Amino acid sequence: MSILETFYILFKGDSTDVKKAAKESDQAVQSLEGSLNTTFRKVTTETTKVNKSFYELARAAVAFVGATTAAYTVFHKTIAASELAAELGVTSRALGVNASELDAWGQAVQRTGGTAEGFQHSLKSLSEHFGTSAAVTLKALPKLADAFSKLGNYRAQYYGKLLGIDEAAILLLQ
């Protein structure tokens, strides 16, 4: 028997089992494909839910951080303001001047780039130089400002330094 005859017999033989097996494997593949599609849709839905949950969690965290930062800022600003008011009260009593006047002049000096402490030191120095109280010196500052406004920048700086006035206070008086 030749090889061709053997192949002929093999191929001519009953192929119903092969067709049946192919059909069953097709059905199995289609069933698997449907199952995978269903699973994919479920995974996609769950992933969307998880993403939404993470987004909401992130928003809540940002809101919490923002609220905490705001509360922290308000708390520390309140403490700083109360400390400033206490220092201003102590300084005004030590110098014997009205606290609101001292604060107003201090804020004016701050606008020219100085500090309230620097102005208080200048006021104390001026009081010592004139041999008078800080309250009298504070009331005399507008007259001193009038005199300084008539001086040039160099001369105002020179005389201001001689009197013990800091640069920002000199600029304010000019």
URNOR-V505249 format. One record per residue. N is the residue number from 1. NEAR is the number of other ideal C-beta (glycine too) atoms within 8 Angstrom. D_FIRST is the distance of its C-alpha to the first C-alpha in whole Angstrom. Layout:
BEGIN
N&NEAR&D_FIRST  N&NEAR&D_FIRST
END
This chain:
BEGIN
1&3&0  2&5&4  3&5&7  4&6&8  5&8&6  6&9&7  7&8&10  8&8&11  9&8&11  10&7&13  11&6&15  12&5&16  13&6&17  14&4&20  15&6&22  16&6&26  17&7&26  18&7&25  19&8&28  20&8&30  21&8&30  22&8&31  23&8&34  24&8&35  25&8&35  26&8&37  27&8&39  28&8&40  29&8&40  30&8&43  31&8&44  32&8&45  33&8&46  34&8&49  35&8&50  36&8&50  37&8&52  38&8&54  39&8&55  40&8&55  41&8&58  42&8&59  43&8&59  44&8&61  45&8&64  46&8&64  47&8&65  48&8&67  49&8&69  50&8&69  51&8&70  52&8&73  53&8&74  54&8&74  55&8&76  56&8&79  57&8&79  58&8&80  59&8&82  60&8&84  61&8&84  62&8&85  63&8&88  64&8&89  65&8&89  66&8&91  67&8&94  68&8&94  69&8&95  70&8&97  71&8&99  72&8&99  73&8&101  74&8&103  75&8&104  76&8&105  77&8&107  78&8&109  79&8&109  80&8&110  81&8&113  82&8&114  83&8&115  84&8&116  85&8&118  86&8&120  87&8&120  88&13&122  89&9&124  90&8&125  91&10&125  92&12&128  93&7&130  94&6&130  95&14&131  96&8&133  97&11&132  98&8&130  99&9&126  100&6&126  101&9&128  102&16&126  103&10&122  104&8&123  105&12&124  106&13&121  107&9&119  108&9&121  109&15&120  110&11&117  111&7&116  112&10&118  113&6&115  114&14&117  115&9&117  116&12&119  117&6&120  118&12&121  119&15&123  120&12&125  121&9&125  122&12&127  123&15&129  124&10&130  125&11&131  126&13&133  127&13&135  128&8&136  129&8&137  130&9&139  131&4&140  132&6&140  133&8&137  134&11&134  135&10&135  136&10&138  137&13&135  138&13&133  139&7&135  140&9&136  141&10&133  142&7&133  143&7&136  144&10&135  145&11&132  146&8&134  147&8&136  148&13&132  149&8&131  150&5&134  151&10&133  152&5&130  153&7&127  154&6&128  155&8&131  156&13&130  157&10&127  158&8&130  159&10&133  160&13&130  161&9&129  162&6&132  163&9&133  164&9&130  165&11&128  166&10&124  167&8&122  168&14&121  169&15&124  170&14&126  171&10&123  172&12&124  173&13&128  174&10&127
END
